[in-house]
Amino acid sequence: MDDRRLAVLFPGIGYHCDKPLLYYSAKLAKAAGYAVLPVPYAGFPEKVRGDGEKMRACLEIAWSQAEEMLSPVRWADCREILFIGKSIGTIVASKYAQERGLAVQSVLLTPLAETFPFVRGNAIAFHGTADPWAETGAILAACRERGIPLALTEGANHSLETGDVLRDLRTLETTMASIGAFLRRPTDCC
């Protein structure tokens, strides 16, 4: 493994790094030669969805914890940087890269609309059309505007799940295949 290739995992509010989308993304990154660094922030308020004040509090919590946990990283020593974010983690990851001027590849797992003003560079996104946290039209428009490939899963929620276990496993497999292909393609951004 080349230690100068670093993948950082930015989880969601209740979607931790041991849940399927992040767990298998981390395994793919390791298999591709990345060192993997999770950012396991915690301490969020409950019942956040639909509450703007609580959402802002969550962003502040995640941001401050990410800054602290990532402060020892010597970004200049990294040959390639991969940020894998889930939900609120897509905002934190994208904002972190933008504010530090980092050239990153980004995997945006069920991004929120607030993510896209910060996205720079090479990215891929995944969204479920029954996601109660993000409106499909807004995600489609933001990805189209920025040239970000978007994989839509019909009827899937914020975890890219539908309730049909076998279908959800196929979705997970398809999602991981897309992420694996994204990691293998040549990049000029990093």
Contacts in CASP RR format, 6 or more apart in sequence:
PFRMAT RR
TARGET T0000
AUTHOR 0000-0000-0000
METHOD contacts of the structure
MODEL  1
MDDRRLAVLFPGIGYHCDKPLLYYSAKLAKAAGYAVLPVPYAGFPEKVRG
DGEKMRACLEIAWSQAEEMLSPVRWADCREILFIGKSIGTIVASKYAQER
GLAVQSVLLTPLAETFPFVRGNAIAFHGTADPWAETGAILAACRERGIPL
ALTEGANHSLETGDVLRDLRTLETTMASIGAFLRRPTDCC
1 30 0 8 1.000
1 33 0 8 1.000
1 34 0 8 1.000
1 35 0 8 1.000
2 33 0 8 1.000
2 79 0 8 1.000
3 35 0 8 1.000
4 77 0 8 1.000
4 78 0 8 1.000
4 79 0 8 1.000
4 80 0 8 1.000
5 32 0 8 1.000
5 33 0 8 1.000
5 34 0 8 1.000
5 35 0 8 1.000
5 78 0 8 1.000
5 79 0 8 1.000
5 80 0 8 1.000
5 82 0 8 1.000
6 34 0 8 1.000
6 35 0 8 1.000
6 36 0 8 1.000
6 37 0 8 1.000
6 73 0 8 1.000
6 78 0 8 1.000
6 80 0 8 1.000
6 81 0 8 1.000
6 82 0 8 1.000
7 26 0 8 1.000
7 29 0 8 1.000
7 30 0 8 1.000
7 34 0 8 1.000
7 35 0 8 1.000
7 36 0 8 1.000
7 37 0 8 1.000
7 81 0 8 1.000
7 82 0 8 1.000
7 83 0 8 1.000
7 84 0 8 1.000
8 36 0 8 1.000
8 37 0 8 1.000
8 38 0 8 1.000
8 39 0 8 1.000
8 70 0 8 1.000
8 81 0 8 1.000
8 82 0 8 1.000
8 83 0 8 1.000
8 84 0 8 1.000
8 93 0 8 1.000
9 17 0 8 1.000
9 22 0 8 1.000
9 25 0 8 1.000
9 26 0 8 1.000
9 36 0 8 1.000
9 37 0 8 1.000
9 38 0 8 1.000
9 39 0 8 1.000
9 84 0 8 1.000
9 85 0 8 1.000
10 39 0 8 1.000
10 62 0 8 1.000
10 66 0 8 1.000
10 83 0 8 1.000
10 84 0 8 1.000
10 85 0 8 1.000
10 86 0 8 1.000
10 89 0 8 1.000
10 90 0 8 1.000
10 92 0 8 1.000
10 93 0 8 1.000
11 17 0 8 1.000
11 19 0 8 1.000
11 22 0 8 1.000
11 38 0 8 1.000
11 39 0 8 1.000
11 40 0 8 1.000
11 41 0 8 1.000
11 85 0 8 1.000
11 86 0 8 1.000
11 87 0 8 1.000
11 89 0 8 1.000
12 62 0 8 1.000
12 85 0 8 1.000
12 86 0 8 1.000
12 87 0 8 1.000
12 88 0 8 1.000
12 89 0 8 1.000
13 44 0 8 1.000
13 48 0 8 1.000
13 58 0 8 1.000
13 87 0 8 1.000
13 88 0 8 1.000
14 44 0 8 1.000
15 21 0 8 1.000
15 22 0 8 1.000
15 86 0 8 1.000
15 87 0 8 1.000
15 158 0 8 1.000
15 159 0 8 1.000
16 22 0 8 1.000
16 40 0 8 1.000
17 23 0 8 1.000
17 26 0 8 1.000
17 38 0 8 1.000
17 40 0 8 1.000
19 159 0 8 1.000
20 159 0 8 1.000
20 172 0 8 1.000
21 86 0 8 1.000
21 109 0 8 1.000
21 110 0 8 1.000
21 126 0 8 1.000
21 159 0 8 1.000
21 160 0 8 1.000
21 172 0 8 1.000
21 175 0 8 1.000
22 38 0 8 1.000
22 84 0 8 1.000
22 85 0 8 1.000
22 86 0 8 1.000
22 109 0 8 1.000
24 172 0 8 1.000
24 176 0 8 1.000
25 84 0 8 1.000
25 107 0 8 1.000
25 109 0 8 1.000
25 176 0 8 1.000
25 179 0 8 1.000
26 36 0 8 1.000
26 38 0 8 1.000
26 84 0 8 1.000
28 176 0 8 1.000
28 179 0 8 1.000
28 180 0 8 1.000
28 183 0 8 1.000
29 36 0 8 1.000
29 82 0 8 1.000
29 84 0 8 1.000
29 183 0 8 1.000
30 36 0 8 1.000
32 180 0 8 1.000
32 183 0 8 1.000
32 184 0 8 1.000
34 80 0 8 1.000
34 82 0 8 1.000
34 183 0 8 1.000
37 70 0 8 1.000
37 73 0 8 1.000
39 65 0 8 1.000
39 66 0 8 1.000
39 69 0 8 1.000
39 70 0 8 1.000
39 92 0 8 1.000
40 69 0 8 1.000
41 61 0 8 1.000
41 62 0 8 1.000
41 65 0 8 1.000
41 66 0 8 1.000
41 69 0 8 1.000
42 65 0 8 1.000
43 61 0 8 1.000
44 57 0 8 1.000
44 58 0 8 1.000
44 61 0 8 1.000
44 62 0 8 1.000
45 54 0 8 1.000
45 57 0 8 1.000
45 58 0 8 1.000
47 54 0 8 1.000
48 54 0 8 1.000
48 55 0 8 1.000
48 58 0 8 1.000
49 132 0 8 1.000
49 133 0 8 1.000
55 88 0 8 1.000
58 88 0 8 1.000
59 88 0 8 1.000
59 91 0 8 1.000
59 92 0 8 1.000
62 88 0 8 1.000
62 89 0 8 1.000
62 91 0 8 1.000
62 92 0 8 1.000
63 92 0 8 1.000
63 95 0 8 1.000
63 96 0 8 1.000
66 92 0 8 1.000
66 96 0 8 1.000
67 96 0 8 1.000
70 96 0 8 1.000
75 81 0 8 1.000
75 100 0 8 1.000
75 102 0 8 1.000
79 190 0 8 1.000
80 105 0 8 1.000
80 187 0 8 1.000
80 190 0 8 1.000
81 97 0 8 1.000
81 102 0 8 1.000
81 103 0 8 1.000
81 104 0 8 1.000
81 105 0 8 1.000
81 190 0 8 1.000
82 104 0 8 1.000
82 105 0 8 1.000
82 106 0 8 1.000
82 107 0 8 1.000
82 183 0 8 1.000
83 93 0 8 1.000
83 94 0 8 1.000
83 96 0 8 1.000
83 97 0 8 1.000
83 104 0 8 1.000
83 105 0 8 1.000
83 106 0 8 1.000
83 107 0 8 1.000
84 93 0 8 1.000
84 106 0 8 1.000
84 107 0 8 1.000
84 109 0 8 1.000
85 92 0 8 1.000
85 93 0 8 1.000
85 106 0 8 1.000
85 107 0 8 1.000
85 108 0 8 1.000
85 109 0 8 1.000
85 111 0 8 1.000
86 109 0 8 1.000
86 110 0 8 1.000
87 109 0 8 1.000
87 110 0 8 1.000
87 111 0 8 1.000
87 112 0 8 1.000
87 133 0 8 1.000
87 158 0 8 1.000
88 112 0 8 1.000
90 106 0 8 1.000
90 108 0 8 1.000
90 109 0 8 1.000
90 110 0 8 1.000
90 111 0 8 1.000
90 112 0 8 1.000
90 115 0 8 1.000
91 111 0 8 1.000
91 112 0 8 1.000
91 114 0 8 1.000
91 115 0 8 1.000
91 118 0 8 1.000
93 104 0 8 1.000
93 106 0 8 1.000
94 106 0 8 1.000
94 108 0 8 1.000
94 115 0 8 1.000
94 116 0 8 1.000
94 118 0 8 1.000
94 119 0 8 1.000
94 120 0 8 1.000
95 118 0 8 1.000
96 102 0 8 1.000
97 103 0 8 1.000
97 104 0 8 1.000
97 106 0 8 1.000
97 118 0 8 1.000
97 120 0 8 1.000
98 118 0 8 1.000
98 120 0 8 1.000
101 120 0 8 1.000
103 120 0 8 1.000
103 121 0 8 1.000
103 189 0 8 1.000
103 190 0 8 1.000
104 120 0 8 1.000
104 121 0 8 1.000
104 122 0 8 1.000
104 189 0 8 1.000
104 190 0 8 1.000
105 121 0 8 1.000
105 122 0 8 1.000
105 123 0 8 1.000
105 182 0 8 1.000
105 183 0 8 1.000
105 187 0 8 1.000
105 189 0 8 1.000
105 190 0 8 1.000
106 119 0 8 1.000
106 121 0 8 1.000
106 122 0 8 1.000
106 123 0 8 1.000
106 124 0 8 1.000
107 123 0 8 1.000
107 124 0 8 1.000
107 126 0 8 1.000
107 179 0 8 1.000
107 182 0 8 1.000
108 115 0 8 1.000
108 119 0 8 1.000
108 123 0 8 1.000
108 124 0 8 1.000
108 125 0 8 1.000
108 126 0 8 1.000
108 148 0 8 1.000
109 125 0 8 1.000
109 126 0 8 1.000
109 160 0 8 1.000
110 126 0 8 1.000
110 127 0 8 1.000
110 128 0 8 1.000
110 131 0 8 1.000
110 133 0 8 1.000
110 134 0 8 1.000
110 158 0 8 1.000
110 159 0 8 1.000
110 160 0 8 1.000
111 125 0 8 1.000
111 127 0 8 1.000
111 134 0 8 1.000
111 139 0 8 1.000
112 133 0 8 1.000
112 134 0 8 1.000
113 134 0 8 1.000
113 135 0 8 1.000
113 138 0 8 1.000
113 139 0 8 1.000
113 142 0 8 1.000
115 142 0 8 1.000
116 142 0 8 1.000
116 143 0 8 1.000
116 145 0 8 1.000
116 146 0 8 1.000
119 146 0 8 1.000
119 148 0 8 1.000
121 189 0 8 1.000
122 187 0 8 1.000
122 189 0 8 1.000
122 190 0 8 1.000
123 146 0 8 1.000
123 148 0 8 1.000
124 148 0 8 1.000
124 149 0 8 1.000
124 150 0 8 1.000
124 151 0 8 1.000
124 178 0 8 1.000
124 179 0 8 1.000
124 182 0 8 1.000
125 139 0 8 1.000
125 143 0 8 1.000
125 148 0 8 1.000
125 149 0 8 1.000
125 150 0 8 1.000
125 151 0 8 1.000
126 150 0 8 1.000
126 151 0 8 1.000
126 153 0 8 1.000
126 160 0 8 1.000
126 175 0 8 1.000
126 178 0 8 1.000
127 134 0 8 1.000
127 136 0 8 1.000
127 139 0 8 1.000
127 150 0 8 1.000
127 151 0 8 1.000
127 152 0 8 1.000
127 153 0 8 1.000
128 136 0 8 1.000
128 152 0 8 1.000
128 153 0 8 1.000
128 154 0 8 1.000
128 155 0 8 1.000
128 156 0 8 1.000
128 157 0 8 1.000
128 158 0 8 1.000
128 160 0 8 1.000
129 136 0 8 1.000
129 152 0 8 1.000
129 153 0 8 1.000
129 154 0 8 1.000
129 155 0 8 1.000
129 156 0 8 1.000
130 155 0 8 1.000
130 156 0 8 1.000
130 157 0 8 1.000
130 162 0 8 1.000
131 156 0 8 1.000
131 157 0 8 1.000
131 158 0 8 1.000
132 157 0 8 1.000
132 158 0 8 1.000
133 158 0 8 1.000
134 158 0 8 1.000
136 152 0 8 1.000
139 150 0 8 1.000
140 150 0 8 1.000
140 152 0 8 1.000
142 148 0 8 1.000
143 149 0 8 1.000
143 150 0 8 1.000
144 150 0 8 1.000
151 174 0 8 1.000
151 175 0 8 1.000
151 178 0 8 1.000
153 160 0 8 1.000
153 162 0 8 1.000
153 171 0 8 1.000
153 175 0 8 1.000
155 162 0 8 1.000
156 162 0 8 1.000
156 168 0 8 1.000
156 171 0 8 1.000
160 168 0 8 1.000
160 171 0 8 1.000
160 172 0 8 1.000
160 175 0 8 1.000
161 168 0 8 1.000
161 171 0 8 1.000
162 168 0 8 1.000
162 171 0 8 1.000
END
